[in-house]
């Protein structure tokens, strides 16, 4: 089960003000999910987002594609490559 984080926990992790975090979540700049009236952040998505230079897509469909890419990357002989390159391959 994914680890869900609150705004305060995530703001501490990212070392930004909670209101800045909320604004970036509203803009889709940080991967987030709104449960009722509160934002929640999945730790695994945040880690992946940070690992990729904080520039990953935020829709659930895009996260599914990332999971497929990670599975393929686990195969021997595969190299790590940018997400955009992986998407281009899928579109062919």
C-alpha positions as MATLAB code, in Angstrom:
seq = 'XXXXXXXXXXXXXXXXXXXXXXXXXXXXXXXXXXXXXXXXXXXXXXXXXXXXXXXXXXXXXXXXXXXXXXXXXXXXXXXXXXXXXXXXXXXX';
ca = [
       0.000    0.000    0.000;
       1.415    3.419   -0.921;
       2.465    5.768    1.838;
       0.144    8.795    1.854;
       1.530   12.041    3.218;
      -0.263   15.176    4.420;
       0.461   18.693    3.254;
       2.529   19.421    6.371;
       4.583   16.223    6.043;
       5.217   16.833    2.361;
       6.048   20.502    2.864;
       8.659   19.510    5.467;
      10.084   16.893    3.105;
      10.333   19.373    0.217;
      11.312   22.248    2.505;
       8.662   24.578    1.136;
       5.795   26.441    2.767;
       2.558   24.416    2.982;
       0.647   27.073    1.033;
       3.251   26.963   -1.752;
       2.787   23.189   -1.842;
      -0.995   23.519   -2.088;
      -0.694   26.036   -4.922;
       1.726   23.834   -6.880;
      -0.546   20.828   -6.334;
      -3.535   22.837   -7.659;
      -1.458   23.784  -10.716;
      -0.448   20.167  -11.299;
       3.227   20.948  -10.774;
       3.591   18.425   -7.941;
       2.028   14.940   -8.058;
      -0.904   14.988   -5.637;
      -4.375   13.620   -4.995;
      -7.248   15.468   -3.430;
      -9.270   13.410   -0.963;
     -12.341   15.403   -0.124;
     -11.028   18.849    0.745;
      -7.498   17.766    1.658;
      -4.440   17.144   -0.474;
      -2.531   13.885   -0.110;
       0.832   13.000   -1.588;
       2.082    9.490   -2.390;
       5.651    9.147   -1.158;
       6.677    6.849   -4.038;
       5.382    9.350   -6.625;
       7.208   12.201   -4.901;
      10.440   10.196   -4.816;
      10.154    9.381   -8.530;
       9.284   13.011   -9.311;
      12.328   14.223   -7.391;
      14.599   11.564   -8.936;
      13.624   12.763  -12.395;
      14.387   16.392  -11.640;
      10.891   17.165  -10.387;
       9.496   17.220  -13.909;
       7.258   14.159  -14.202;
       3.674   14.059  -15.448;
       1.002   13.991  -12.781;
      -2.005   12.190  -14.275;
      -2.759    8.648  -13.152;
      -2.476    7.445  -16.769;
       1.059    8.823  -16.977;
       1.965    7.142  -13.671;
       0.723    3.855  -15.113;
       3.057    4.345  -18.076;
       5.906    5.037  -15.683;
       5.179    1.747  -13.925;
       5.365   -0.054  -17.288;
       8.649    1.687  -18.050;
      10.104    0.718  -14.676;
       9.085   -2.894  -15.251;
      10.786   -2.911  -18.641;
      13.871   -1.235  -17.186;
      14.196   -4.061  -14.675;
      14.926   -6.431  -17.544;
      18.634   -7.188  -18.131;
      20.349   -5.032  -20.733;
      17.879   -2.138  -20.510;
      19.190    1.382  -20.078;
      17.633    4.249  -18.141;
      16.203    6.871  -20.474;
      14.038    9.975  -20.313;
      10.302    9.506  -19.898;
       9.596   11.471  -23.099;
      11.714    8.994  -25.082;
       9.734    6.105  -23.610;
       6.425    7.781  -24.542;
       7.650    8.332  -28.104;
       8.410    4.604  -28.374;
       4.902    3.705  -27.204;
       3.337    5.989  -29.816;
       5.119    4.196  -32.690;
];
